[in-house]
Amino acid sequence: MYCTNPVKHRARRQHICTWCGQRISPGEEYWTWASYDAGDCFSNKMHQECRAACDEECRERRDNEYMAYSNERPAEV
Ligand SMILES: [Zn+2]
């Protein structure tokens, strides 16, 4: 799987975090990047802390796949 470099944004409208499925409210900072897998393009959007959790899990499992919208949102740092 190929991923673009994550870019940090400040939300101007509401988004849904692809890690935890919770709202990313306007004004909150979040990370976005695209991943490509078998010709499919998926747009990732995550809270700061969710991205950190995702990074960690991907490192542990040595792949970049995760179950979208069904993960625990970590406590804010
Ligand atoms: Zn999240």
N, CA, C, O and the ligand as a Tripos MOL2 file, in Angstrom:
@<TRIPOS>MOLECULE
protein
  309   307    78     0     0
PROTEIN
NO_CHARGES

@<TRIPOS>ATOM
      1 N           0.8430   -1.1950    0.0000 N.3       1 MET1
      2 CA          0.0000    0.0000    0.0000 C.3       1 MET1
      3 C           0.8760    1.2410    0.0000 C.2       1 MET1
      4 O           1.8960    1.3080    0.6860 O.2       1 MET1
      5 N           0.4600    2.2050   -0.7720 N.am      2 TYR2
      6 CA          1.2070    3.4440   -0.8720 C.3       2 TYR2
      7 C           0.4260    4.5670   -0.2000 C.2       2 TYR2
      8 O          -0.7850    4.6770   -0.3890 O.2       2 TYR2
      9 N           1.1010    5.3960    0.5760 N.am      3 CYS3
     10 CA          0.4330    6.5180    1.2440 C.3       3 CYS3
     11 C           1.1340    7.8220    0.9030 C.2       3 CYS3
     12 O           2.3590    7.8670    0.7930 O.2       3 CYS3
     13 N           0.3610    8.8690    0.7400 N.am      4 THR4
     14 CA          0.9730   10.1920    0.5860 C.3       4 THR4
     15 C           1.3920   10.7010    1.9570 C.2       4 THR4
     16 O           0.9390   10.1770    2.9740 O.2       4 THR4
     17 N           2.2340   11.6970    1.9970 N.am      5 ASN5
     18 CA          2.6440   12.2770    3.2720 C.3       5 ASN5
     19 C           1.4540   12.9590    3.9540 C.2       5 ASN5
     20 O           0.7130   13.7070    3.3170 O.2       5 ASN5
     21 N           1.2780   12.6960    5.2510 N.am      6 PRO6
     22 CA          0.1730   13.3410    5.9600 C.3       6 PRO6
     23 C           0.3630   14.8560    6.0400 C.2       6 PRO6
     24 O           1.4770   15.3490    6.2210 O.2       6 PRO6
     25 N          -0.7250   15.5650    5.9030 N.am      7 VAL7
     26 CA         -0.7010   17.0230    5.9770 C.3       7 VAL7
     27 C          -1.6570   17.4530    7.0840 C.2       7 VAL7
     28 O          -2.7630   16.9290    7.2080 O.2       7 VAL7
     29 N          -1.2090   18.4190    7.8850 N.am      8 LYS8
     30 CA         -2.0290   18.8910    8.9890 C.3       8 LYS8
     31 C          -2.9230   20.0350    8.5300 C.2       8 LYS8
     32 O          -2.4640   20.9730    7.8790 O.2       8 LYS8
     33 N          -4.1900   19.9480    8.8730 N.am      9 HIS9
     34 CA         -5.1480   20.9880    8.5270 C.3       9 HIS9
     35 C          -5.8780   21.4540    9.7680 C.2       9 HIS9
     36 O          -5.9180   20.7600   10.7840 O.2       9 HIS9
     37 N          -6.4540   22.6380    9.6720 N.am     10 ARG10
     38 CA         -7.4080   23.0430   10.6940 C.3      10 ARG10
     39 C          -8.7870   22.9320   10.0470 C.2      10 ARG10
     40 O          -9.0290   23.5040    8.9850 O.2      10 ARG10
     41 N          -9.6790   22.2000   10.6900 N.am     11 ALA11
     42 CA        -10.9790   21.9080   10.0860 C.3      11 ALA11
     43 C         -11.7960   23.1830    9.8870 C.2      11 ALA11
     44 O         -11.9490   23.9860   10.8070 O.2      11 ALA11
     45 N         -12.3070   23.3540    8.6970 N.am     12 ARG12
     46 CA        -13.1910   24.4900    8.4460 C.3      12 ARG12
     47 C         -14.6550   24.0580    8.4840 C.2      12 ARG12
     48 O         -15.5610   24.8640    8.6950 O.2      12 ARG12
     49 N         -14.8500   22.7740    8.2730 N.am     13 ARG13
     50 CA        -16.1840   22.2090    8.4700 C.3      13 ARG13
     51 C         -16.0080   20.8620    9.1550 C.2      13 ARG13
     52 O         -14.8870   20.4020    9.3730 O.2      13 ARG13
     53 N         -17.1160   20.2480    9.4850 N.am     14 GLN14
     54 CA        -17.0280   19.0070   10.2440 C.3      14 GLN14
     55 C         -16.5770   17.8330    9.3850 C.2      14 GLN14
     56 O         -17.0080   17.6820    8.2420 O.2      14 GLN14
     57 N         -15.7190   17.0200    9.9420 N.am     15 HIS15
     58 CA        -15.2880   15.7930    9.2810 C.3      15 HIS15
     59 C         -15.5050   14.6310   10.2380 C.2      15 HIS15
     60 O         -15.7900   14.8220   11.4210 O.2      15 HIS15
     61 N         -15.3650   13.4300    9.7040 N.am     16 ILE16
     62 CA        -15.4110   12.2350   10.5450 C.3      16 ILE16
     63 C         -14.0220   11.5990   10.5120 C.2      16 ILE16
     64 O         -13.4360   11.3820    9.4510 O.2      16 ILE16
     65 N         -13.5280   11.3160   11.6920 N.am     17 CYS17
     66 CA        -12.2120   10.6930   11.8080 C.3      17 CYS17
     67 C         -12.2940    9.2480   11.2980 C.2      17 CYS17
     68 O         -13.1560    8.4820   11.7280 O.2      17 CYS17
     69 N         -11.3970    8.8860   10.3850 N.am     18 THR18
     70 CA        -11.4510    7.5330    9.8190 C.3      18 THR18
     71 C         -10.8670    6.4940   10.7700 C.2      18 THR18
     72 O         -10.9660    5.2940   10.5120 O.2      18 THR18
     73 N         -10.2660    6.9400   11.8560 N.am     19 TRP19
     74 CA         -9.7490    5.9940   12.8540 C.3      19 TRP19
     75 C         -10.8350    5.6610   13.8750 C.2      19 TRP19
     76 O         -11.1560    4.4900   14.0790 O.2      19 TRP19
     77 N         -11.4050    6.6870   14.5180 N.am     20 CYS20
     78 CA        -12.3240    6.4350   15.6270 C.3      20 CYS20
     79 C         -13.7890    6.6560   15.2540 C.2      20 CYS20
     80 O         -14.6760    6.2810   16.0220 O.2      20 CYS20
     81 N         -14.0580    7.2400   14.1220 N.am     21 GLY21
     82 CA        -15.4410    7.4610   13.7190 C.3      21 GLY21
     83 C         -16.1090    8.6280   14.4240 C.2      21 GLY21
     84 O         -17.2990    8.8750   14.2260 O.2      21 GLY21
     85 N         -15.3590    9.3470   15.2430 N.am     22 GLN22
     86 CA        -15.9290   10.5020   15.9270 C.3      22 GLN22
     87 C         -15.7500   11.7690   15.1000 C.2      22 GLN22
     88 O         -14.9770   11.8150   14.1430 O.2      22 GLN22
     89 N         -16.4920   12.7920   15.5080 N.am     23 ARG23
     90 CA        -16.4450   14.0600   14.7890 C.3      23 ARG23
     91 C         -15.1020   14.7550   14.9330 C.2      23 ARG23
     92 O         -14.4680   14.7130   15.9880 O.2      23 ARG23
     93 N         -14.6870   15.3910   13.8540 N.am     24 ILE24
     94 CA        -13.6090   16.3750   13.9160 C.3      24 ILE24
     95 C         -14.3170   17.7130   13.7440 C.2      24 ILE24
     96 O         -14.8290   18.0140   12.6660 O.2      24 ILE24
     97 N         -14.3450   18.5070   14.7920 N.am     25 SER25
     98 CA        -15.1400   19.7350   14.7730 C.3      25 SER25
     99 C         -14.4000   20.8630   14.0740 C.2      25 SER25
    100 O         -13.1690   20.8870   14.0410 O.2      25 SER25
    101 N         -15.1650   21.8020   13.5140 N.am     26 PRO26
    102 CA        -14.5150   22.9800   12.9180 C.3      26 PRO26
    103 C         -13.5950   23.6450   13.9410 C.2      26 PRO26
    104 O         -13.9630   23.8070   15.1040 O.2      26 PRO26
    105 N         -12.4060   24.0260   13.5010 N.am     27 GLY27
    106 CA        -11.4290   24.6590   14.3930 C.3      27 GLY27
    107 C         -10.4190   23.6740   14.9390 C.2      27 GLY27
    108 O          -9.3310   24.0690   15.3600 O.2      27 GLY27
    109 N         -10.7650   22.3880   14.9380 N.am     28 GLU28
    110 CA         -9.8230   21.3730   15.4250 C.3      28 GLU28
    111 C          -8.7700   21.0830   14.3630 C.2      28 GLU28
    112 O          -9.0220   21.2110   13.1650 O.2      28 GLU28
    113 N          -7.5860   20.6910   14.8250 N.am     29 GLU29
    114 CA         -6.5550   20.2850   13.8820 C.3      29 GLU29
    115 C          -6.6840   18.7950   13.6000 C.2      29 GLU29
    116 O          -6.9750   18.0010   14.4940 O.2      29 GLU29
    117 N          -6.4680   18.4410   12.3740 N.am     30 TYR30
    118 CA         -6.5260   17.0220   12.0140 C.3      30 TYR30
    119 C          -5.5360   16.7710   10.8890 C.2      30 TYR30
    120 O          -5.0240   17.7020   10.2670 O.2      30 TYR30
    121 N          -5.2810   15.5050   10.6450 N.am     31 TRP31
    122 CA         -4.3120   15.1010    9.6260 C.3      31 TRP31
    123 C          -5.0280   14.4080    8.4950 C.2      31 TRP31
    124 O          -5.9770   13.6540    8.7130 O.2      31 TRP31
    125 N          -4.5790   14.6620    7.3010 N.am     32 THR32
    126 CA         -5.1880   13.9990    6.1650 C.3      32 THR32
    127 C          -4.1190   13.4810    5.2100 C.2      32 THR32
    128 O          -3.0880   14.1190    4.9990 O.2      32 THR32
    129 N          -4.3810   12.3410    4.6510 N.am     33 TRP33
    130 CA         -3.5010   11.7730    3.6230 C.3      33 TRP33
    131 C          -4.2930   10.7550    2.8210 C.2      33 TRP33
    132 O          -5.3640   10.3100    3.2310 O.2      33 TRP33
    133 N          -3.7500   10.4040    1.6900 N.am     34 ALA34
    134 CA         -4.4240    9.4400    0.8330 C.3      34 ALA34
    135 C          -3.6460    8.1390    0.8370 C.2      34 ALA34
    136 O          -2.4160    8.1490    0.8740 O.2      34 ALA34
    137 N          -4.3500    7.0240    0.7980 N.am     35 SER35
    138 CA         -3.6710    5.7520    0.6430 C.3      35 SER35
    139 C          -4.2530    5.0340   -0.5680 C.2      35 SER35
    140 O          -5.4450    5.1340   -0.8570 O.2      35 SER35
    141 N          -3.4040    4.3240   -1.2560 N.am     36 TYR36
    142 CA         -3.7860    3.6180   -2.4630 C.3      36 TYR36
    143 C          -3.5410    2.1490   -2.2510 C.2      36 TYR36
    144 O          -2.4560    1.7430   -1.8340 O.2      36 TYR36
    145 N          -4.5430    1.3550   -2.5380 N.am     37 ASP37
    146 CA         -4.4020   -0.0770   -2.3550 C.3      37 ASP37
    147 C          -5.1520   -0.7740   -3.4820 C.2      37 ASP37
    148 O          -6.3620   -0.5990   -3.6320 O.2      37 ASP37
    149 N          -4.4500   -1.5460   -4.2530 N.am     38 ALA38
    150 CA         -5.0550   -2.2960   -5.3580 C.3      38 ALA38
    151 C          -5.9250   -1.3890   -6.2370 C.2      38 ALA38
    152 O          -7.0200   -1.7670   -6.6520 O.2      38 ALA38
    153 N          -5.4190   -0.2040   -6.5050 N.am     39 GLY39
    154 CA         -6.1350    0.6950   -7.4070 C.3      39 GLY39
    155 C          -7.2050    1.5350   -6.7410 C.2      39 GLY39
    156 O          -7.7670    2.4320   -7.3700 O.2      39 GLY39
    157 N          -7.5010    1.2580   -5.4660 N.am     40 ASP40
    158 CA         -8.4780    2.0600   -4.7550 C.3      40 ASP40
    159 C          -7.7870    3.1830   -4.0110 C.2      40 ASP40
    160 O          -6.6890    3.0160   -3.4790 O.2      40 ASP40
    161 N          -8.4370    4.3140   -3.9800 N.am     41 CYS41
    162 CA         -7.8960    5.4480   -3.2500 C.3      41 CYS41
    163 C          -8.7830    5.7010   -2.0380 C.2      41 CYS41
    164 O         -10.0020    5.8160   -2.1670 O.2      41 CYS41
    165 N          -8.1730    5.7860   -0.8700 N.am     42 PHE42
    166 CA         -8.9180    6.0510    0.3450 C.3      42 PHE42
    167 C          -8.3760    7.3110    0.9890 C.2      42 PHE42
    168 O          -7.1660    7.4750    1.1430 O.2      42 PHE42
    169 N          -9.2750    8.1880    1.3580 N.am     43 SER43
    170 CA         -8.8360    9.4410    1.9660 C.3      43 SER43
    171 C          -8.9230    9.3360    3.4870 C.2      43 SER43
    172 O         -10.0100    9.2070    4.0500 O.2      43 SER43
    173 N          -7.7740    9.3930    4.1370 N.am     44 ASN44
    174 CA         -7.7100    9.2780    5.5940 C.3      44 ASN44
    175 C          -7.8110   10.6560    6.2340 C.2      44 ASN44
    176 O          -7.1820   11.6100    5.7790 O.2      44 ASN44
    177 N          -8.6000   10.7490    7.2840 N.am     45 LYS45
    178 CA         -8.6700   11.9790    8.0860 C.3      45 LYS45
    179 C          -8.6670   11.5560    9.5370 C.2      45 LYS45
    180 O          -9.4840   10.7380    9.9600 O.2      45 LYS45
    181 N          -7.7520   12.1120   10.2890 N.am     46 MET46
    182 CA         -7.6530   11.6600   11.6780 C.3      46 MET46
    183 C          -7.3450   12.7830   12.6420 C.2      46 MET46
    184 O          -6.6460   13.7410   12.3080 O.2      46 MET46
    185 N          -7.8860   12.6460   13.8620 N.am     47 HIS47
    186 CA         -7.4510   13.4870   14.9660 C.3      47 HIS47
    187 C          -5.9530   13.2870   15.1460 C.2      47 HIS47
    188 O          -5.3890   12.2530   14.7880 O.2      47 HIS47
    189 N          -5.3430   14.2950   15.7030 N.am     48 GLN48
    190 CA         -3.9120   14.2180   16.0320 C.3      48 GLN48
    191 C          -3.5660   12.9350   16.7980 C.2      48 GLN48
    192 O          -2.6400   12.2130   16.4270 O.2      48 GLN48
    193 N          -4.3190   12.6610   17.8690 N.am     49 GLU49
    194 CA         -3.9820   11.5180   18.7220 C.3      49 GLU49
    195 C          -4.3370   10.1920   18.0500 C.2      49 GLU49
    196 O          -3.7260    9.1640   18.3410 O.2      49 GLU49
    197 N          -5.3130   10.2160   17.1600 N.am     50 CYS50
    198 CA         -5.6720    8.9940   16.4450 C.3      50 CYS50
    199 C          -4.5880    8.6320   15.4340 C.2      50 CYS50
    200 O          -4.2720    7.4620   15.2170 O.2      50 CYS50
    201 N          -4.0410    9.6610   14.8360 N.am     51 ARG51
    202 CA         -2.9600    9.4000   13.8830 C.3      51 ARG51
    203 C          -1.7650    8.7820   14.5980 C.2      51 ARG51
    204 O          -1.1180    7.8800   14.0660 O.2      51 ARG51
    205 N          -1.4740    9.2600   15.7890 N.am     52 ALA52
    206 CA         -0.3640    8.6970   16.5610 C.3      52 ALA52
    207 C          -0.6410    7.2350   16.8860 C.2      52 ALA52
    208 O           0.2570    6.3980   16.7900 O.2      52 ALA52
    209 N          -1.8780    6.9200   17.2720 N.am     53 ALA53
    210 CA         -2.2390    5.5420   17.5950 C.3      53 ALA53
    211 C          -2.1520    4.6570   16.3560 C.2      53 ALA53
    212 O          -1.6990    3.5150   16.4320 O.2      53 ALA53
    213 N          -2.5760    5.1740   15.2450 N.am     54 CYS54
    214 CA         -2.5500    4.4370   13.9870 C.3      54 CYS54
    215 C          -1.1050    4.1510   13.5700 C.2      54 CYS54
    216 O          -0.7620    3.0410   13.1630 O.2      54 CYS54
    217 N          -0.2770    5.1820   13.6850 N.am     55 ASP55
    218 CA          1.1490    5.0290   13.3840 C.3      55 ASP55
    219 C           1.7630    3.8980   14.1730 C.2      55 ASP55
    220 O           2.4850    3.0530   13.6430 O.2      55 ASP55
    221 N           1.4530    3.9070   15.4600 N.am     56 GLU56
    222 CA          2.0180    2.9230   16.3640 C.3      56 GLU56
    223 C           1.5490    1.5200   15.9940 C.2      56 GLU56
    224 O           2.3390    0.5790   15.9350 O.2      56 GLU56
    225 N           0.2580    1.4030   15.7490 N.am     57 GLU57
    226 CA         -0.2820    0.0870   15.4210 C.3      57 GLU57
    227 C           0.2920   -0.4300   14.0950 C.2      57 GLU57
    228 O           0.6110   -1.6110   13.9620 O.2      57 GLU57
    229 N           0.4130    0.4640   13.1350 N.am     58 CYS58
    230 CA          0.9590    0.0510   11.8380 C.3      58 CYS58
    231 C           2.4130   -0.3930   11.9730 C.2      58 CYS58
    232 O           2.8610   -1.3190   11.2970 O.2      58 CYS58
    233 N           3.1390    0.2890   12.8620 N.am     59 ARG59
    234 CA          4.5310   -0.1020   13.0900 C.3      59 ARG59
    235 C           4.6110   -1.4880   13.7160 C.2      59 ARG59
    236 O           5.4360   -2.3190   13.3350 O.2      59 ARG59
    237 N           3.7240   -1.7140   14.6940 N.am     60 GLU60
    238 CA          3.7200   -3.0080   15.3650 C.3      60 GLU60
    239 C           3.3610   -4.1420   14.4160 C.2      60 GLU60
    240 O           3.9670   -5.2130   14.4420 O.2      60 GLU60
    241 N           2.3650   -3.8850   13.5790 N.am     61 ARG61
    242 CA          1.9100   -4.9680   12.7050 C.3      61 ARG61
    243 C           2.6390   -4.9950   11.3760 C.2      61 ARG61
    244 O           2.4550   -5.9050   10.5680 O.2      61 ARG61
    245 N           3.4710   -3.9830   11.1600 N.am     62 ARG62
    246 CA          4.2240   -3.8620    9.9150 C.3      62 ARG62
    247 C           3.3410   -3.8210    8.6790 C.2      62 ARG62
    248 O           3.7290   -4.3290    7.6270 O.2      62 ARG62
    249 N           2.1790   -3.2320    8.7870 N.am     63 ASP63
    250 CA          1.4330   -2.8990    7.5730 C.3      63 ASP63
    251 C           0.6830   -1.5910    7.8040 C.2      63 ASP63
    252 O           0.6470   -1.0660    8.9170 O.2      63 ASP63
    253 N           0.1000   -1.0890    6.7560 N.am     64 ASN64
    254 CA         -0.5320    0.2290    6.8550 C.3      64 ASN64
    255 C          -2.0510    0.1420    6.8290 C.2      64 ASN64
    256 O          -2.7290    1.1350    6.5670 O.2      64 ASN64
    257 N          -2.5790   -1.0330    7.0980 N.am     65 GLU65
    258 CA         -4.0260   -1.1620    7.0300 C.3      65 GLU65
    259 C          -4.6460   -1.1120    8.4100 C.2      65 GLU65
    260 O          -4.0780   -1.6000    9.3870 O.2      65 GLU65
    261 N          -5.8060   -0.5220    8.4700 N.am     66 TYR66
    262 CA         -6.5420   -0.4980    9.7240 C.3      66 TYR66
    263 C          -8.0190   -0.5830    9.3970 C.2      66 TYR66
    264 O          -8.4330   -0.3050    8.2720 O.2      66 TYR66
    265 N          -8.8160   -0.9680   10.3890 N.am     67 MET67
    266 CA        -10.2620   -1.0290   10.2090 C.3      67 MET67
    267 C         -10.8200    0.3770   10.3930 C.2      67 MET67
    268 O         -10.8110    0.9100   11.5030 O.2      67 MET67
    269 N         -11.2970    0.9670    9.3310 N.am     68 ALA68
    270 CA        -11.7540    2.3510    9.4030 C.3      68 ALA68
    271 C         -12.9530    2.5010   10.3340 C.2      68 ALA68
    272 O         -13.8230    1.6320   10.3950 O.2      68 ALA68
    273 N         -12.9830    3.5970   11.0440 N.am     69 TYR69
    274 CA        -14.1120    4.0290   11.8890 C.3      69 TYR69
    275 C         -14.3790    3.1500   13.1070 C.2      69 TYR69
    276 O         -15.3730    3.3710   13.7990 O.2      69 TYR69
    277 N         -13.5380    2.1710   13.3930 N.am     70 SER70
    278 CA        -13.9050    1.2590   14.4770 C.3      70 SER70
    279 C         -12.8200    1.1350   15.5240 C.2      70 SER70
    280 O         -12.7280    0.1130   16.2030 O.2      70 SER70
    281 N         -12.0110    2.1460   15.6630 N.am     71 ASN71
    282 CA        -10.9440    2.0910   16.6460 C.3      71 ASN71
    283 C         -11.2360    3.0410   17.8080 C.2      71 ASN71
    284 O         -12.0560    3.9550   17.7160 O.2      71 ASN71
    285 N         -10.5370    2.7840   18.8840 N.am     72 GLU72
    286 CA        -10.6910    3.5840   20.0990 C.3      72 GLU72
    287 C          -9.9550    4.9270   19.9220 C.2      72 GLU72
    288 O          -8.8110    4.9590   19.4700 O.2      72 GLU72
    289 N         -10.6240    6.0240   20.2810 N.am     73 ARG73
    290 CA         -9.9190    7.3020   20.2380 C.3      73 ARG73
    291 C          -9.0800    7.4330   21.5110 C.2      73 ARG73
    292 O          -9.6290    7.3760   22.6110 O.2      73 ARG73
    293 N          -7.7690    7.6060   21.3850 N.am     74 PRO74
    294 CA         -6.9300    7.7050   22.5700 C.3      74 PRO74
    295 C          -7.2330    8.9890   23.3360 C.2      74 PRO74
    296 O          -7.7790    9.9400   22.7770 O.2      74 PRO74
    297 N          -6.8790    9.0100   24.6030 N.am     75 ALA75
    298 CA         -7.0220   10.2230   25.3950 C.3      75 ALA75
    299 C          -6.1550   11.3170   24.7890 C.2      75 ALA75
    300 O          -5.0650   11.0440   24.2840 O.2      75 ALA75
    301 N          -6.6340   12.5480   24.8380 N.am     76 GLU76
    302 CA         -5.8620   13.6260   24.2360 C.3      76 GLU76
    303 C          -4.5680   13.8650   24.9770 C.2      76 GLU76
    304 O          -4.4980   13.7690   26.2020 O.2      76 GLU76
    305 N          -3.5490   14.1770   24.2040 N.am     77 VAL77
    306 CA         -2.2370   14.4060   24.8270 C.3      77 VAL77
    307 C          -2.0790   15.8530   25.2250 C.2      77 VAL77
    308 O          -1.0410   16.2350   25.7640 O.2      77 VAL77
    309 ZN        -10.1970   10.1630   15.8860 Zn       78 ZN78
@<TRIPOS>BOND
     1     1     2 1
     2     2     3 1
     3     3     4 2
     4     3     5 am
     5     5     6 1
     6     6     7 1
     7     7     8 2
     8     7     9 am
     9     9    10 1
    10    10    11 1
    11    11    12 2
    12    11    13 am
    13    13    14 1
    14    14    15 1
    15    15    16 2
    16    15    17 am
    17    17    18 1
    18    18    19 1
    19    19    20 2
    20    19    21 am
    21    21    22 1
    22    22    23 1
    23    23    24 2
    24    23    25 am
    25    25    26 1
    26    26    27 1
    27    27    28 2
    28    27    29 am
    29    29    30 1
    30    30    31 1
    31    31    32 2
    32    31    33 am
    33    33    34 1
    34    34    35 1
    35    35    36 2
    36    35    37 am
    37    37    38 1
    38    38    39 1
    39    39    40 2
    40    39    41 am
    41    41    42 1
    42    42    43 1
    43    43    44 2
    44    43    45 am
    45    45    46 1
    46    46    47 1
    47    47    48 2
    48    47    49 am
    49    49    50 1
    50    50    51 1
    51    51    52 2
    52    51    53 am
    53    53    54 1
    54    54    55 1
    55    55    56 2
    56    55    57 am
    57    57    58 1
    58    58    59 1
    59    59    60 2
    60    59    61 am
    61    61    62 1
    62    62    63 1
    63    63    64 2
    64    63    65 am
    65    65    66 1
    66    66    67 1
    67    67    68 2
    68    67    69 am
    69    69    70 1
    70    70    71 1
    71    71    72 2
    72    71    73 am
    73    73    74 1
    74    74    75 1
    75    75    76 2
    76    75    77 am
    77    77    78 1
    78    78    79 1
    79    79    80 2
    80    79    81 am
    81    81    82 1
    82    82    83 1
    83    83    84 2
    84    83    85 am
    85    85    86 1
    86    86    87 1
    87    87    88 2
    88    87    89 am
    89    89    90 1
    90    90    91 1
    91    91    92 2
    92    91    93 am
    93    93    94 1
    94    94    95 1
    95    95    96 2
    96    95    97 am
    97    97    98 1
    98    98    99 1
    99    99   100 2
   100    99   101 am
   101   101   102 1
   102   102   103 1
   103   103   104 2
   104   103   105 am
   105   105   106 1
   106   106   107 1
   107   107   108 2
   108   107   109 am
   109   109   110 1
   110   110   111 1
   111   111   112 2
   112   111   113 am
   113   113   114 1
   114   114   115 1
   115   115   116 2
   116   115   117 am
   117   117   118 1
   118   118   119 1
   119   119   120 2
   120   119   121 am
   121   121   122 1
   122   122   123 1
   123   123   124 2
   124   123   125 am
   125   125   126 1
   126   126   127 1
   127   127   128 2
   128   127   129 am
   129   129   130 1
   130   130   131 1
   131   131   132 2
   132   131   133 am
   133   133   134 1
   134   134   135 1
   135   135   136 2
   136   135   137 am
   137   137   138 1
   138   138   139 1
   139   139   140 2
   140   139   141 am
   141   141   142 1
   142   142   143 1
   143   143   144 2
   144   143   145 am
   145   145   146 1
   146   146   147 1
   147   147   148 2
   148   147   149 am
   149   149   150 1
   150   150   151 1
   151   151   152 2
   152   151   153 am
   153   153   154 1
   154   154   155 1
   155   155   156 2
   156   155   157 am
   157   157   158 1
   158   158   159 1
   159   159   160 2
   160   159   161 am
   161   161   162 1
   162   162   163 1
   163   163   164 2
   164   163   165 am
   165   165   166 1
   166   166   167 1
   167   167   168 2
   168   167   169 am
   169   169   170 1
   170   170   171 1
   171   171   172 2
   172   171   173 am
   173   173   174 1
   174   174   175 1
   175   175   176 2
   176   175   177 am
   177   177   178 1
   178   178   179 1
   179   179   180 2
   180   179   181 am
   181   181   182 1
   182   182   183 1
   183   183   184 2
   184   183   185 am
   185   185   186 1
   186   186   187 1
   187   187   188 2
   188   187   189 am
   189   189   190 1
   190   190   191 1
   191   191   192 2
   192   191   193 am
   193   193   194 1
   194   194   195 1
   195   195   196 2
   196   195   197 am
   197   197   198 1
   198   198   199 1
   199   199   200 2
   200   199   201 am
   201   201   202 1
   202   202   203 1
   203   203   204 2
   204   203   205 am
   205   205   206 1
   206   206   207 1
   207   207   208 2
   208   207   209 am
   209   209   210 1
   210   210   211 1
   211   211   212 2
   212   211   213 am
   213   213   214 1
   214   214   215 1
   215   215   216 2
   216   215   217 am
   217   217   218 1
   218   218   219 1
   219   219   220 2
   220   219   221 am
   221   221   222 1
   222   222   223 1
   223   223   224 2
   224   223   225 am
   225   225   226 1
   226   226   227 1
   227   227   228 2
   228   227   229 am
   229   229   230 1
   230   230   231 1
   231   231   232 2
   232   231   233 am
   233   233   234 1
   234   234   235 1
   235   235   236 2
   236   235   237 am
   237   237   238 1
   238   238   239 1
   239   239   240 2
   240   239   241 am
   241   241   242 1
   242   242   243 1
   243   243   244 2
   244   243   245 am
   245   245   246 1
   246   246   247 1
   247   247   248 2
   248   247   249 am
   249   249   250 1
   250   250   251 1
   251   251   252 2
   252   251   253 am
   253   253   254 1
   254   254   255 1
   255   255   256 2
   256   255   257 am
   257   257   258 1
   258   258   259 1
   259   259   260 2
   260   259   261 am
   261   261   262 1
   262   262   263 1
   263   263   264 2
   264   263   265 am
   265   265   266 1
   266   266   267 1
   267   267   268 2
   268   267   269 am
   269   269   270 1
   270   270   271 1
   271   271   272 2
   272   271   273 am
   273   273   274 1
   274   274   275 1
   275   275   276 2
   276   275   277 am
   277   277   278 1
   278   278   279 1
   279   279   280 2
   280   279   281 am
   281   281   282 1
   282   282   283 1
   283   283   284 2
   284   283   285 am
   285   285   286 1
   286   286   287 1
   287   287   288 2
   288   287   289 am
   289   289   290 1
   290   290   291 1
   291   291   292 2
   292   291   293 am
   293   293   294 1
   294   294   295 1
   295   295   296 2
   296   295   297 am
   297   297   298 1
   298   298   299 1
   299   299   300 2
   300   299   301 am
   301   301   302 1
   302   302   303 1
   303   303   304 2
   304   303   305 am
   305   305   306 1
   306   306   307 1
   307   307   308 2
@<TRIPOS>SUBSTRUCTURE
     1 MET1         2 RESIDUE 1 A MET
     2 TYR2         6 RESIDUE 1 A TYR
     3 CYS3        10 RESIDUE 1 A CYS
     4 THR4        14 RESIDUE 1 A THR
     5 ASN5        18 RESIDUE 1 A ASN
     6 PRO6        22 RESIDUE 1 A PRO
     7 VAL7        26 RESIDUE 1 A VAL
     8 LYS8        30 RESIDUE 1 A LYS
     9 HIS9        34 RESIDUE 1 A HIS
    10 ARG10       38 RESIDUE 1 A ARG
    11 ALA11       42 RESIDUE 1 A ALA
    12 ARG12       46 RESIDUE 1 A ARG
    13 ARG13       50 RESIDUE 1 A ARG
    14 GLN14       54 RESIDUE 1 A GLN
    15 HIS15       58 RESIDUE 1 A HIS
    16 ILE16       62 RESIDUE 1 A ILE
    17 CYS17       66 RESIDUE 1 A CYS
    18 THR18       70 RESIDUE 1 A THR
    19 TRP19       74 RESIDUE 1 A TRP
    20 CYS20       78 RESIDUE 1 A CYS
    21 GLY21       82 RESIDUE 1 A GLY
    22 GLN22       86 RESIDUE 1 A GLN
    23 ARG23       90 RESIDUE 1 A ARG
    24 ILE24       94 RESIDUE 1 A ILE
    25 SER25       98 RESIDUE 1 A SER
    26 PRO26      102 RESIDUE 1 A PRO
    27 GLY27      106 RESIDUE 1 A GLY
    28 GLU28      110 RESIDUE 1 A GLU
    29 GLU29      114 RESIDUE 1 A GLU
    30 TYR30      118 RESIDUE 1 A TYR
    31 TRP31      122 RESIDUE 1 A TRP
    32 THR32      126 RESIDUE 1 A THR
    33 TRP33      130 RESIDUE 1 A TRP
    34 ALA34      134 RESIDUE 1 A ALA
    35 SER35      138 RESIDUE 1 A SER
    36 TYR36      142 RESIDUE 1 A TYR
    37 ASP37      146 RESIDUE 1 A ASP
    38 ALA38      150 RESIDUE 1 A ALA
    39 GLY39      154 RESIDUE 1 A GLY
    40 ASP40      158 RESIDUE 1 A ASP
    41 CYS41      162 RESIDUE 1 A CYS
    42 PHE42      166 RESIDUE 1 A PHE
    43 SER43      170 RESIDUE 1 A SER
    44 ASN44      174 RESIDUE 1 A ASN
    45 LYS45      178 RESIDUE 1 A LYS
    46 MET46      182 RESIDUE 1 A MET
    47 HIS47      186 RESIDUE 1 A HIS
    48 GLN48      190 RESIDUE 1 A GLN
    49 GLU49      194 RESIDUE 1 A GLU
    50 CYS50      198 RESIDUE 1 A CYS
    51 ARG51      202 RESIDUE 1 A ARG
    52 ALA52      206 RESIDUE 1 A ALA
    53 ALA53      210 RESIDUE 1 A ALA
    54 CYS54      214 RESIDUE 1 A CYS
    55 ASP55      218 RESIDUE 1 A ASP
    56 GLU56      222 RESIDUE 1 A GLU
    57 GLU57      226 RESIDUE 1 A GLU
    58 CYS58      230 RESIDUE 1 A CYS
    59 ARG59      234 RESIDUE 1 A ARG
    60 GLU60      238 RESIDUE 1 A GLU
    61 ARG61      242 RESIDUE 1 A ARG
    62 ARG62      246 RESIDUE 1 A ARG
    63 ASP63      250 RESIDUE 1 A ASP
    64 ASN64      254 RESIDUE 1 A ASN
    65 GLU65      258 RESIDUE 1 A GLU
    66 TYR66      262 RESIDUE 1 A TYR
    67 MET67      266 RESIDUE 1 A MET
    68 ALA68      270 RESIDUE 1 A ALA
    69 TYR69      274 RESIDUE 1 A TYR
    70 SER70      278 RESIDUE 1 A SER
    71 ASN71      282 RESIDUE 1 A ASN
    72 GLU72      286 RESIDUE 1 A GLU
    73 ARG73      290 RESIDUE 1 A ARG
    74 PRO74      294 RESIDUE 1 A PRO
    75 ALA75      298 RESIDUE 1 A ALA
    76 GLU76      302 RESIDUE 1 A GLU
    77 VAL77      306 RESIDUE 1 A VAL
    78 ZN78       309 GROUP 0 **** ****
